[in-house]
Amino acid sequence: MTGPAKRPSADPRAAQRATLRRVVLQLVLGVIAVHATAMAIYYFGDIEQLSPRTRMIFVGLWTFVTAITVAVLLRRVRLARNASRMR
C-alpha cells in the first residue's frame, strides 16, 4: 500500500517557502554545530586552564569560524530568497 496521493498545493509559493525554511534551518544548525564543537574543544581540551593569550586566540578563532560559517550559509539563504523573487 502506497498511501494517499499527494495533492498539488493550493499555494504556488509553498515549494519556495519550503526551500527557504530548509536553508534557514541549515544556517541555525550550522551555527549550533560550530558552537557545540568549540565548547567541547574548550572544556575537554582544558583550554580554560591555559594562559589568557591562548584562550584569546582560541576565542578569536572560534569567532572567525562562526563568521565564515554564517557568511556561507547566509549566502544560501539569500540565494533561496532571490530565486523566489526571480520567478
N, C-alpha and C positions, 0 to 999 in steps of 0.2 A: 504494500500500500504506500503510495507516494504522498498522500496528504492533499489538502485543498490547493487548487491552482491559485497562484498569486495574481491578484487583480492589478492592473496598472493604477498607479497612484493618481488621485484627482489633482494633486498639486504638481505642476510640471517642474518646479524647483526642488522637489524632495530629494532627488539624487544629488544635486549640488549641495544642499544643506547637509546631507549625509557625509559627503566628501569633506566639507568644511569641518564638521563635527569630528571626523576621524583625524584630520591633521592637527586640530587643536588638542585633541586627546594625546596625540603623539608628542606635541610640544610639552604638555604638562608632565607626561610620563618620562620624557627625556630629562627634564629638569629634576624630577624626583630621583631618577636613576643616578644622575651626576652627584646630587647631594648625598644620597644614601651611600654611594661608593666613597665619596670624600670623607664622610663621617666615619665610615668603617675603617678606612685607612688611618684617619686621625686617632681614633681611640684604640684600635687593635694594633696599630703600628707604634703606639706610645709616643706620638709626636707631641702630645701635650707635656711630656716630660723633657723635651729637648729645649734648646736655647730659644729665646724670644725671636732671634733673627731667623732661625729655621722655621719656626711657627709662622712668622710673617710671610716667608717665601712660600710656604705651603698654602696659606690662605690666599695669597696673590695668584698662585697657580690655579687654585680652586675657582677663584673669581673669573680668571681668564677662560678656563674650560667651560664654565657656566655661560659666559658671554658668547663664546663661539657656538655652543650648543643652541642657545636661544636664537642667535642670528641665523643659523642654518635652518632650524625648524620654523622660525617665524617667516622666513622666506617662503617655505612651503605653504604656510597659511595665506600669505599674500597672493601667491600664485593660484591657490584654490579660489580665493575671493575674486581675483581678477578674471579667472576663467569663467566664473558665473556671470560676470558683468559683460563679457565679450559676446555672450550668446544673445 
